[in-house]
C-alpha cells in the first residue's frame, strides 16, 4: 500500500479521521480495468481514540475492500430498460479520460455521438469522496418514457450503487472489529507470555534445568500440544536433552538414530521426519537452535491428536522467543565453560610459577648457607644469615600463593605466623621465652603489598629478637594489621627500647634503611615511638594509592 501514492494518501486520511474512506481511481494489479478501494481503520484495543495523536500512535492498519464498478453495477445494468440510459462515472469533479471509472457506452457498444433526448450531470458524495456522474439517453431509448421515469431509473442506479457500498462498509466494519478484538487478545496473550518468560528466565533461584523444563511446558500450553523436547543434533544420532511430557516412554538422554543425511537447506524437514518416525505424532511444530551460526539442535513440540487450526503468528513468535533464550543461555554456558577451563589452565601455570620462584629462592638461600661455611669473619657470616632470612620471607610468600586458592592474594595471618616462628627458632636458643601476639585483618592483601610487608616484618621482628631482650629475658612481640579504608601495620615489642643516640630515619643499619625504602615502595607513612618497655613502628598505606602510582 505504501508504495502507491493514492493508496497511501487514503490510508493516512482514514488513520487520522477514524472514518471509512474511499480512494481515488486505482490501477488494480489483478486487472487492467480501473477501480477504487474502501478503507476502514483498525486501532489498538478496537476503539477509536478521540485525539489525533493517539490515533496515529494506536493505528494498527485498515481493512481494505477493492471494487470495480463494472462488476459492482453488473446485475442491475444488465436489465434492458436500464440499458436505454448511458452514464459515465468520473473520480472527483474533473471530467476526463484519466478520471473515468465507468463507461456504459463502451460496455454495451452504444453509438458514442448519438444526440441525447435528455442528459444531466450530478455529483455523488460518499465517505468524504466525490464522484461526478453524467446521464444521457441513447439510441435504444423508448420515446414513450417520461422524464420522471428517466429520473427514476437514474435514481435506481445510484441507490443500488450506494446500497452496495454501504453493505460492503457494514461487512468491512464488522471485519475490522473482529480483527481488532483478535489483535487485542493476541497482544494480551503475548504480553502475558513475555512476562512469564521474563520471570522464568530471570529467576535467581531456578537452575538451568528447571528453567528449560518450565519453558517446554509453556510452549506446550501455548500451542495446545502434549509433548515438548529440546534435542541436540549429532552426526549419527539426535539426543533428547530435556523433556516435558506425561508420556513415560519419552525420556531424556534417549538417542534417536539419525537415519537421514542432514544438509543446511532441509535440516528442519529432516528433524521433523526423524521425530515423526520415532513418536508417530499428528500435530507438530519445531524450530532450529543455532549456536554461533552452527546447528545445535531443535525445540520440538508435538501431539498424538490432530490440531484443527493452523499455528498463528503469535504462537510462532512465542516459540521463537523461547528458542532465542535457549540459544543465548546455551551459548553463555559454553562461553563460561571455556573461561573456566582457561582460568584453570592459567591457575595451574601461575601455581607452577610461584612454586618455581619459591624453589629458586630456596636454592639461593642454600647457596648462601653453603658459602657461609667458608667464611671466618663473624660480621660477614651475620650478613649472609640476614640475607637468608630476607630470602626466606619472600619464599614463604610464593609458597603460600601456590598453596592458596587465590593466586593474587594470600592468607596473611598464616604467612606472618610461619615467618615469625621461623625467625624465633633461628635467633633464639629458648624460643619459648618470647610470646608472639598476632592480630591480622581478614581483608585480602595483594602480592604487591604482601612482599614489602613481609620484608618489613622480617626486619623489625629480627631487630627485636636481636636487641630488645638481652640476657635471654622474657618478652612479647605484637604484630597487628588492621584495615580501615587504609592498612595499618604495627610491630611492637616490650623490650629495652632504642638507644637515644640512634635516629631510626638516619641510620647505617641496613635493616632500618630497608624498612623506610619498603614503606616508600608502599607509598605509605611510617611512625616510630621508642621508650623502655615499648618500641613501636606503625606503617600506614593504601593499596589503591600504591597501584595507582605504579600505573
C-alpha positions as CSV (number, residue, x, y, z in Angstrom):
1,X,0.0,0.0,0.0
2,X,2.7,2.5,1.0
3,X,4.4,2.1,-2.4
4,X,1.4,3.7,-4.1
5,X,0.7,7.4,-3.5
6,X,-3.1,7.1,-4.0
7,X,-3.4,4.2,-1.5
8,X,-1.0,5.7,1.0
9,X,-2.8,9.1,0.9
10,X,-6.2,7.3,1.7
11,X,-4.6,5.2,4.4
12,X,-3.3,8.3,6.1
13,X,-6.6,10.0,5.8
14,X,-8.6,7.1,7.3
15,X,-6.0,6.7,10.1
16,X,-6.2,10.4,11.1
17,X,-10.0,10.7,10.8
18,X,-11.0,7.3,12.1
19,X,-13.7,7.2,9.3
20,X,-14.1,4.9,6.3
21,X,-12.5,6.4,3.3
22,X,-12.7,5.8,-0.5
23,X,-9.6,6.1,-2.6
24,X,-9.1,8.0,-5.8
25,X,-9.1,6.0,-9.0
26,X,-6.8,3.0,-8.8
27,X,-5.0,0.9,-11.4
28,X,-5.6,-2.5,-10.0
29,X,-2.8,-5.2,-10.0
30,X,-5.1,-8.1,-11.0
31,X,-6.9,-6.4,-14.0
32,X,-6.5,-3.6,-16.5
33,X,-9.9,-2.2,-15.5
34,X,-10.0,0.8,-13.2
35,X,-11.3,0.5,-9.7
36,X,-11.3,2.1,-6.2
37,X,-10.7,1.0,-2.6
38,X,-12.7,1.4,0.6
39,X,-10.6,1.5,3.8
40,X,-11.8,1.1,7.3
41,X,-9.3,1.8,10.1
42,X,-8.3,-0.6,12.9
43,X,-7.0,0.7,16.1
44,X,-5.4,-0.9,19.1
45,X,-8.0,-2.3,21.6
46,X,-10.7,-1.9,18.9
47,X,-11.8,1.6,20.0
48,X,-11.4,4.9,18.2
49,X,-9.1,7.3,20.0
50,X,-10.5,10.8,20.4
51,X,-7.2,12.7,19.9
52,X,-5.5,12.7,16.5
53,X,-2.0,12.0,18.0
54,X,-3.5,9.0,19.8
55,X,-5.0,7.7,16.6
56,X,-1.6,7.8,14.9
57,X,0.0,6.1,17.9
58,X,-2.6,3.3,18.2
59,X,-3.3,2.7,14.4
60,X,-2.7,-0.9,13.5
61,X,-3.9,-1.0,9.9
62,X,-7.0,-1.0,7.8
63,X,-9.5,-3.5,6.3
64,X,-9.5,-2.8,2.6
65,X,-12.3,-3.7,0.1
66,X,-11.4,-3.2,-3.5
67,X,-14.1,-2.6,-6.2
68,X,-14.5,-2.5,-10.0
69,X,-17.6,-0.5,-10.8
70,X,-18.3,-2.7,-13.8
71,X,-18.7,-5.7,-11.5
72,X,-20.5,-3.8,-8.8
73,X,-23.2,-2.5,-11.1
74,X,-23.3,-5.5,-13.4
75,X,-26.5,-7.1,-12.1
76,X,-28.7,-4.1,-12.3
77,X,-27.3,-2.7,-15.6
78,X,-27.9,-5.9,-17.4
79,X,-31.7,-5.1,-17.3
80,X,-32.8,-4.0,-20.8
81,X,-34.8,-0.9,-19.6
82,X,-31.8,0.4,-17.7
83,X,-29.5,0.0,-20.7
84,X,-31.6,2.7,-22.5
85,X,-29.7,5.2,-20.4
86,X,-26.0,5.6,-20.7
87,X,-23.9,7.0,-17.9
88,X,-20.3,7.8,-17.1
89,X,-18.8,7.9,-13.6
90,X,-15.7,10.0,-13.0
91,X,-13.4,10.2,-10.0
92,X,-13.7,13.7,-8.4
93,X,-15.0,16.8,-10.1
94,X,-12.9,16.5,-13.2
95,X,-14.5,15.0,-16.3
96,X,-11.6,13.5,-18.3
97,X,-10.3,10.2,-19.6
98,X,-7.8,10.0,-16.8
99,X,-10.5,10.2,-14.1
100,X,-13.1,7.8,-15.8
101,X,-14.2,5.0,-13.6
102,X,-17.1,3.6,-15.6
103,X,-18.5,4.0,-19.2
104,X,-21.7,2.1,-20.1
105,X,-21.5,3.2,-23.8
106,X,-18.2,1.3,-24.1
107,X,-19.6,-1.7,-22.2
108,X,-22.6,-2.1,-24.4
109,X,-21.1,-0.8,-27.6
110,X,-23.6,2.1,-27.9
111,X,-23.2,4.8,-30.5
112,X,-20.9,7.3,-29.0
113,X,-22.0,10.6,-30.6
114,X,-25.8,9.9,-30.8
115,X,-27.7,13.0,-29.8
116,X,-29.4,12.6,-26.4
117,X,-33.0,13.5,-25.7
118,X,-32.1,14.0,-22.1
119,X,-28.8,14.5,-20.3
120,X,-27.8,15.5,-16.8
121,X,-24.6,16.0,-14.7
122,X,-24.8,15.2,-11.0
123,X,-22.4,14.7,-8.1
124,X,-22.4,11.8,-5.6
125,X,-20.8,12.3,-2.2
126,X,-19.9,9.2,-0.2
127,X,-17.4,8.7,2.6
128,X,-15.7,12.0,2.1
129,X,-15.2,11.4,-1.6
130,X,-16.9,13.0,-4.7
131,X,-17.9,11.2,-8.0
132,X,-19.2,13.0,-11.0
133,X,-22.0,11.2,-12.9
134,X,-23.1,12.1,-16.4
135,X,-26.5,10.7,-17.5
136,X,-27.9,10.7,-21.1
137,X,-30.3,8.7,-23.2
138,X,-29.0,6.6,-26.1
139,X,-30.3,5.3,-29.4
140,X,-32.3,2.5,-27.8
141,X,-34.3,4.8,-25.6
142,X,-38.1,4.3,-25.6
143,X,-39.7,7.6,-26.6
144,X,-42.8,6.8,-24.5
145,X,-40.8,7.2,-21.3
146,X,-41.4,10.4,-19.5
147,X,-38.8,12.4,-17.6
148,X,-39.9,11.1,-14.2
149,X,-39.2,7.5,-15.4
150,X,-35.8,8.6,-16.6
151,X,-35.0,10.1,-13.3
152,X,-36.4,7.0,-11.5
153,X,-34.1,4.7,-13.5
154,X,-31.1,7.0,-12.8
155,X,-32.0,7.1,-9.1
156,X,-32.3,3.3,-9.1
157,X,-28.8,3.0,-10.4
158,X,-27.4,5.5,-7.8
159,X,-29.4,3.8,-5.0
160,X,-28.0,0.4,-5.9
161,X,-24.5,1.8,-6.0
162,X,-24.9,3.3,-2.6
163,X,-26.6,0.1,-1.2
164,X,-23.7,-2.0,-2.4
165,X,-21.1,0.3,-0.9
166,X,-23.0,0.6,2.5
167,X,-23.4,-3.1,2.6
168,X,-19.7,-3.6,2.0
169,X,-18.9,-1.0,4.6
170,X,-21.0,-2.8,7.2
171,X,-19.2,-6.1,6.4
172,X,-15.8,-4.3,6.4
173,X,-16.6,-2.6,9.7
174,X,-17.6,-5.9,11.3
175,X,-14.4,-7.5,10.0
176,X,-12.4,-4.5,11.4
177,X,-13.9,-5.0,14.8
178,X,-13.2,-8.7,14.7
179,X,-9.6,-8.1,13.7
180,X,-9.2,-5.5,16.4
181,X,-10.6,-7.9,19.0
182,X,-8.4,-10.7,17.7
183,X,-5.3,-8.4,17.8
184,X,-6.1,-7.3,21.3
185,X,-6.5,-10.8,22.5
186,X,-3.2,-11.8,20.8
187,X,-1.5,-8.8,22.2
188,X,-2.6,-9.6,25.8
189,X,-1.6,-13.3,25.3
190,X,1.8,-12.1,24.0
191,X,2.3,-9.7,26.9
192,X,1.3,-12.4,29.4
193,X,3.7,-14.8,27.8
194,X,6.6,-12.4,27.7
195,X,6.0,-11.5,31.4
196,X,6.0,-15.2,32.3
197,X,9.1,-15.8,30.1
198,X,11.0,-13.0,31.8
199,X,10.0,-14.1,35.3
200,X,11.1,-17.7,34.5
201,X,14.4,-16.9,32.7
202,X,15.5,-14.1,35.1
203,X,14.9,-16.2,38.3
204,X,17.9,-16.4,40.5
205,X,16.6,-19.4,42.4
206,X,15.9,-21.7,39.4
207,X,18.6,-23.8,37.8
208,X,19.0,-24.0,34.0
209,X,17.3,-27.4,34.0
210,X,14.3,-26.1,35.9
211,X,14.0,-23.1,33.5
212,X,14.2,-25.3,30.4
213,X,11.5,-27.7,31.8
214,X,9.2,-24.7,32.5
215,X,9.8,-23.2,29.1
216,X,8.9,-26.5,27.4
217,X,5.8,-26.6,29.5
218,X,4.9,-23.1,28.5
219,X,5.5,-24.0,24.8
220,X,3.1,-27.0,25.0
221,X,0.4,-24.9,26.7
222,X,0.6,-22.1,24.2
223,X,0.5,-24.5,21.2
224,X,-2.1,-26.9,22.7
225,X,0.3,-29.8,22.2
226,X,1.2,-32.6,24.7
227,X,5.0,-33.0,24.4
228,X,8.0,-30.7,24.3
229,X,11.6,-31.6,23.6
230,X,15.0,-29.9,23.5
231,X,17.0,-32.1,21.2
232,X,20.8,-31.9,20.4
233,X,21.8,-32.9,16.9
234,X,24.8,-35.1,16.5
235,X,26.1,-36.7,13.3
236,X,24.9,-40.2,14.0
237,X,22.0,-39.6,16.4
238,X,19.8,-36.9,17.9
239,X,19.9,-36.9,21.7
240,X,16.9,-35.8,23.8
241,X,18.3,-33.4,26.4
242,X,15.1,-32.1,28.2
243,X,11.5,-33.3,28.1
244,X,8.1,-32.1,29.1
245,X,5.6,-34.9,28.7
246,X,3.1,-37.1,30.6
247,X,4.2,-39.9,28.3
248,X,6.6,-42.1,30.3
249,X,8.1,-43.6,27.2
250,X,9.6,-40.2,26.3
251,X,12.7,-39.8,28.4
252,X,15.7,-37.5,28.4
253,X,19.1,-38.9,27.3
254,X,17.4,-41.1,24.7
255,X,19.5,-41.2,21.4
256,X,17.4,-41.3,18.3
257,X,19.3,-42.8,15.3
258,X,19.9,-40.1,12.6
259,X,18.8,-42.2,9.6
260,X,18.8,-39.2,7.3
261,X,21.7,-37.1,5.8
262,X,21.3,-33.6,7.1
263,X,22.1,-30.5,5.0
264,X,21.6,-26.8,5.7
265,X,18.6,-26.4,3.3
266,X,16.5,-29.3,4.6
267,X,17.6,-29.5,8.2
268,X,14.2,-28.7,9.9
269,X,12.4,-31.1,7.5
270,X,14.8,-33.9,8.3
271,X,14.4,-33.4,12.1
272,X,10.7,-33.5,11.6
273,X,10.9,-36.8,9.7
274,X,13.2,-38.3,12.3
275,X,11.0,-37.4,15.3
276,X,7.9,-38.4,13.3
277,X,9.4,-41.9,12.7
278,X,10.1,-42.2,16.4
279,X,6.9,-40.8,18.0
280,X,4.2,-41.1,15.3
281,X,2.6,-37.7,16.1
282,X,-0.4,-36.0,14.3
283,X,0.5,-32.3,15.1
284,X,4.0,-30.8,15.2
285,X,5.8,-27.5,15.5
286,X,9.6,-27.2,15.7
287,X,12.3,-24.6,15.4
288,X,16.0,-24.9,15.0
289,X,18.5,-24.0,17.7
290,X,21.7,-22.4,16.3
291,X,24.8,-21.5,18.3
292,X,27.4,-19.2,16.7
293,X,25.9,-19.9,13.3
294,X,26.2,-23.7,13.7
295,X,23.2,-26.1,14.1
296,X,23.0,-27.3,17.7
297,X,19.6,-29.0,17.7
298,X,15.9,-28.1,17.9
299,X,12.9,-27.3,20.0
300,X,10.1,-29.8,19.1
301,X,6.5,-29.8,20.2
302,X,4.1,-32.5,19.1
303,X,0.9,-34.3,19.9
304,X,-0.8,-37.6,19.1
305,X,-4.0,-35.6,18.4
306,X,-4.6,-33.5,15.3
307,X,-4.8,-29.8,15.6
308,X,-7.8,-28.3,13.9
309,X,-6.3,-24.8,13.1
310,X,-3.0,-23.6,11.8
311,X,-0.4,-22.2,14.1
312,X,-0.9,-18.4,14.4
313,X,1.9,-15.9,14.0
314,X,1.6,-15.1,17.8
315,X,2.2,-18.8,18.7
316,X,5.1,-19.0,16.3
317,X,6.6,-15.8,17.8
318,X,6.3,-17.2,21.3
319,X,8.2,-20.4,20.4
320,X,10.8,-18.3,18.6
321,X,11.3,-16.3,21.8
322,X,11.8,-19.5,23.8
323,X,14.3,-20.7,21.2
324,X,16.1,-17.4,21.3
325,X,16.5,-17.6,25.1
326,X,17.7,-21.2,24.9
327,X,20.3,-20.2,22.2
328,X,21.6,-17.4,24.3
329,X,21.7,-19.5,27.5
330,X,23.5,-22.4,25.9
331,X,26.0,-20.0,24.3
332,X,26.5,-18.3,27.7
333,X,27.1,-21.7,29.4
334,X,29.6,-22.7,26.6
335,X,31.4,-19.4,27.0
336,X,31.6,-19.7,30.8
337,X,32.9,-23.3,30.4
338,X,35.6,-22.0,28.1
339,X,36.5,-19.2,30.5
340,X,36.6,-21.7,33.5
341,X,38.9,-24.0,31.6
342,X,41.1,-21.2,30.5
343,X,41.3,-19.8,34.1
344,X,42.0,-23.3,35.4
345,X,44.9,-23.6,32.9
346,X,46.2,-20.1,34.0
347,X,45.9,-21.0,37.7
348,X,47.9,-24.2,37.2
349,X,50.5,-22.1,35.3
350,X,50.7,-19.4,38.0
351,X,51.0,-22.0,40.8
352,X,53.8,-23.6,38.9
353,X,55.5,-20.2,38.5
354,X,55.1,-19.4,42.2
355,X,56.4,-22.9,43.1
356,X,59.5,-22.4,40.9
357,X,60.1,-18.9,42.3
358,X,59.9,-20.4,45.8
359,X,62.3,-23.2,44.8
360,X,64.7,-20.8,43.2
361,X,64.8,-18.6,46.3
362,X,65.4,-21.7,48.4
363,X,68.3,-22.5,46.1
364,X,69.7,-19.0,46.6
365,X,69.3,-19.4,50.4
366,X,71.0,-22.7,50.4
367,X,73.9,-21.3,48.3
368,X,74.3,-18.5,50.8
369,X,74.3,-21.1,53.6
370,X,76.9,-23.2,51.9
371,X,79.1,-20.2,51.2
372,X,78.9,-19.1,54.8
373,X,80.8,-22.2,55.9
374,X,83.9,-20.9,54.1
375,X,83.7,-17.5,55.8
376,X,85.6,-17.0,59.0
377,X,84.6,-13.3,59.6
378,X,81.6,-13.2,62.1
379,X,80.3,-10.0,60.6
380,X,80.2,-11.4,57.1
381,X,78.5,-14.6,58.4
382,X,75.9,-12.4,60.1
383,X,75.2,-10.5,56.9
384,X,74.8,-13.8,55.0
385,X,72.3,-15.1,57.6
386,X,70.3,-11.9,57.5
387,X,70.2,-12.2,53.7
388,X,68.9,-15.8,54.1
389,X,66.1,-14.6,56.4
390,X,65.1,-12.0,53.9
391,X,65.0,-14.5,51.1
392,X,63.1,-16.9,53.3
393,X,60.4,-14.2,53.9
394,X,59.9,-13.8,50.1
395,X,60.0,-17.6,49.5
396,X,57.2,-18.1,52.1
397,X,55.0,-15.6,50.2
398,X,55.3,-17.7,47.0
399,X,54.8,-20.9,48.9
400,X,51.6,-19.6,50.4
401,X,50.4,-18.4,47.0
402,X,50.9,-21.7,45.2
403,X,49.2,-23.5,48.1
404,X,46.3,-20.9,48.1
405,X,43.0,-21.0,46.2
406,X,43.5,-17.3,45.4
407,X,46.7,-16.7,43.3
408,X,46.6,-12.9,43.6
409,X,46.0,-12.8,47.4
410,X,47.4,-14.7,50.4
411,X,46.3,-15.6,53.9
412,X,48.5,-13.0,55.6
413,X,47.8,-14.3,59.1
414,X,49.2,-17.8,58.2
415,X,52.1,-16.2,56.4
416,X,53.1,-14.0,59.3
417,X,52.7,-16.9,61.8
418,X,55.1,-19.1,59.8
419,X,57.6,-16.2,59.2
420,X,57.8,-15.2,62.9
421,X,58.0,-18.8,64.0
422,X,60.9,-19.3,61.6
423,X,62.7,-16.2,62.9
424,X,62.3,-17.1,66.6
425,X,63.7,-20.5,66.1
426,X,66.6,-19.1,64.1
427,X,67.5,-16.3,66.5
428,X,66.6,-17.7,70.0
429,X,68.0,-20.7,71.7
430,X,65.0,-20.6,74.1
431,X,62.1,-19.6,71.8
432,X,59.5,-20.4,74.5
433,X,60.7,-17.2,76.3
434,X,59.3,-15.0,73.5
435,X,55.5,-14.7,73.2
436,X,54.0,-13.6,69.9
437,X,50.7,-11.9,69.6
438,X,49.1,-11.6,66.2
439,X,46.0,-9.5,65.2
440,X,45.7,-9.7,61.4
441,X,42.7,-8.5,59.4
442,X,40.9,-10.8,57.0
443,X,40.9,-8.1,54.4
444,X,42.7,-9.6,51.3
445,X,46.2,-8.4,50.7
446,X,47.6,-8.4,47.2
447,X,51.0,-9.7,46.2
448,X,52.4,-6.2,45.5
449,X,51.7,-5.3,49.2
450,X,52.4,-8.6,50.8
451,X,56.1,-8.9,49.8
452,X,57.1,-5.4,51.1
453,X,55.0,-6.0,54.3
454,X,56.7,-9.4,54.8
455,X,60.1,-7.9,54.4
456,X,59.3,-5.1,56.9
457,X,58.0,-7.6,59.4
458,X,61.2,-9.7,58.9
459,X,63.5,-6.7,59.5
460,X,61.7,-5.4,62.6
461,X,61.0,-8.7,64.3
462,X,64.6,-9.7,63.6
463,X,65.7,-6.5,65.2
464,X,63.5,-7.1,68.3
465,X,64.8,-10.6,68.7
466,X,68.4,-9.4,68.4
467,X,68.3,-6.3,70.6
468,X,65.1,-5.9,72.6
469,X,65.6,-8.8,75.1
470,X,69.2,-9.0,76.3
471,X,70.3,-11.7,78.7
472,X,67.5,-14.1,77.4
473,X,64.7,-12.1,79.1
474,X,61.1,-13.0,78.6
475,X,59.4,-10.7,76.1
476,X,56.4,-10.1,73.9
477,X,56.2,-9.1,70.2
478,X,52.9,-7.7,69.0
479,X,52.1,-7.7,65.2
480,X,48.9,-6.1,64.0
481,X,47.5,-5.5,60.5
482,X,44.1,-3.7,60.5
483,X,42.1,-2.2,57.7
484,X,40.0,1.0,58.0
485,X,40.0,2.5,54.5
486,X,43.8,2.2,54.7
487,X,46.0,-0.6,56.0
488,X,47.8,0.0,59.3
489,X,50.8,-2.4,60.0
490,X,52.0,-2.2,63.6
491,X,55.1,-4.1,65.0
492,X,55.7,-3.5,68.8
493,X,57.8,-5.1,71.5
494,X,58.1,-4.6,75.2
495,X,61.9,-4.7,75.3
496,X,64.6,-2.2,76.4
497,X,63.9,0.3,73.6
498,X,66.1,2.0,71.1
499,X,69.3,3.8,72.3
500,X,68.7,7.5,72.4
501,X,71.6,8.3,70.1
502,X,70.1,6.2,67.2
503,X,67.9,8.0,64.7
504,X,65.6,5.5,63.0
505,X,65.4,7.6,59.9
506,X,69.1,8.3,59.5
507,X,71.0,5.2,60.5
508,X,73.6,3.0,58.9
509,X,71.6,-0.1,59.8
510,X,70.7,-1.9,56.5
511,X,67.6,-3.3,58.1
512,X,66.1,0.0,59.1
513,X,67.1,1.5,55.7
514,X,65.1,-1.3,54.1
515,X,62.1,-0.6,56.3
516,X,62.0,3.0,55.1
517,X,62.6,2.1,51.5
518,X,59.9,-0.5,51.6
519,X,57.5,1.9,53.2
520,X,58.2,4.3,50.3
521,X,57.5,1.5,47.9
522,X,54.1,1.0,49.6
523,X,53.6,4.8,49.2
524,X,52.9,4.8,52.9
525,X,53.9,6.8,56.1
526,X,55.9,5.5,59.0
527,X,55.5,6.4,62.7
528,X,58.1,5.5,65.3
529,X,58.0,5.5,69.1
530,X,60.6,4.1,71.5
531,X,61.0,4.0,75.2
532,X,61.7,1.4,77.9
533,X,59.0,-1.2,77.7
534,X,57.7,-0.1,74.3
535,X,59.2,0.2,70.9
536,X,56.6,0.6,68.1
537,X,56.7,1.0,64.3
538,X,53.4,1.9,62.6
539,X,53.2,1.9,58.8
540,X,50.1,3.3,57.1
541,X,49.5,2.6,53.4
542,X,46.8,2.2,50.8
543,X,46.8,-0.5,48.1
544,X,44.7,1.6,45.8
545,X,47.0,4.6,46.1
546,X,50.1,2.4,45.6
547,X,48.7,0.6,42.5
548,X,47.6,4.0,41.0
549,X,51.1,5.4,41.5
550,X,52.6,2.3,39.8
551,X,50.2,2.7,36.9
